[in-house]
Amino acid sequence: MNYTISQLDRNTSGGVIQVHWTVTKTSGDHTASAYGSCTFFPDPTADGYIAYDSLTEANVITWVKADINTTAIEGALDAELAEKTSPTVLSGTPW
């Protein structure tokens, strides 16, 4: 699974309060993706606090993974990929 961060929202003190993320998974020619956001309550006095200007995408992806249910998301992406690979519902008309 590939995580990307599309946007960070921060307060005027520079603490990240919301992270917008996308995760994608590919199987052969098919790709499935999910989008979401996580809300945080930054505390500049806490151990491990990282100032906005010092953040990397890897730092933020670690936060996201700790905040979401990665197992459920991966299961949903796997199901979407399976449906794309071998569809159980077909559309169209016979003429």
Disulfide bonds with the S-S distance in Angstrom:
none
